[in-house]
């Protein structure tokens, strides 16, 4: 598995070195050509990981939005961790939340970083430490390095970036520096430090600025989370300090990798977060337009549909009463003398009124009595 990573990293580095070595004024032995090959190795990796990075950003934002519900579950099931874990998984499934997507881009960069470190160290195998073979300078210069031929190895040993080999580091043992003697002068610790220290400072500042931009985009609820607060402090201060402390033990090419990676991250964050901000603005705009379409026009009297349902049209009630009376007359049984039951005479000799029909003249008689 590790060999696959080593060969993949060396293949990408070999390709970009061939590209920049063909640029007029550089050449294959140029330290700038090798440094640019490392930079574009980073850009190639980050371009491949662009979509996972976008998913990581969306996952982080979704995690921040779910913080209130997560806190409720933690408070509700604080004495039952198994139930809390079950409910957490249920909440994540309902919202399509995948915590692994938040770690995938970082996890994918780790093997590339280690692979590049190993490939760069393998250009100089004269040491006796971890991963070294204890070769003589002559043996080292005539031994291929994964996809790099003997000519490529010698080109790398000959290349200098402002007087320092990009595979050298400040704490390189003196005996290992002898590997560069056959391909130029033996570099001094000072010449290496003059190139490595500025890169260390730039890498530390870039790491801090990226972390600062990421923390600034967090919601207050997410920032108040104790775990998030710890991670924020690590990203803001511990990781940048780690670059300064560990920089003397890292090859110049690794420091170039670190600076390039932070530059890409800074630009990519602004691009992705800018697009997400535009998406949010468009959603809000569509929502406001939808509300404006459903709102009553200016000057129009609002219609209360509830009152309409409670107060039907009187003409409809009148028509319904007449239809009901007609149905009752039609369905009434006929008497023996051919008169309908609705018109049978009552005891006083008059005709029986249909049900619901008012006595004619009743209101007039009452009015005449009042006049008298």
Buried (B, 14 or more C-beta within 10 A) or exposed (E): EEEEBBBBBBEBBBBBBEEBBEEEEBBBBBBBBBBBBBBBBBBBBBEEBBEBBBBBBBBBBBBBBBBEBBEEBEEEBEEEEEEBEEBBEEBBEEEEBEEEBBEBBEEBBEBBBBBBBBBBBBBBBBBEEEEBEEBEBEEBBEBEBBBBEEEBBBBBBBBBBBBBBBBBBBEBEEEBBBBBEBBBEEBEBEBBBEBBBEBBBBBBBBBBBBBEBBBEBBBEBBBEBEEBEEBBEEBBEBBBBEBBEEBBEBBBBBBBBBBBBBBBBBEBBEEBBEEBEEEEEEEEEEEEEEEEEEEEEEEEEEEEEEEEEEEEEEEEEEEEEEEEBEEBBEEBEEEEEEEBEBEBEEEEEEEBEBEEEEEEEEEEEEEEEEEE
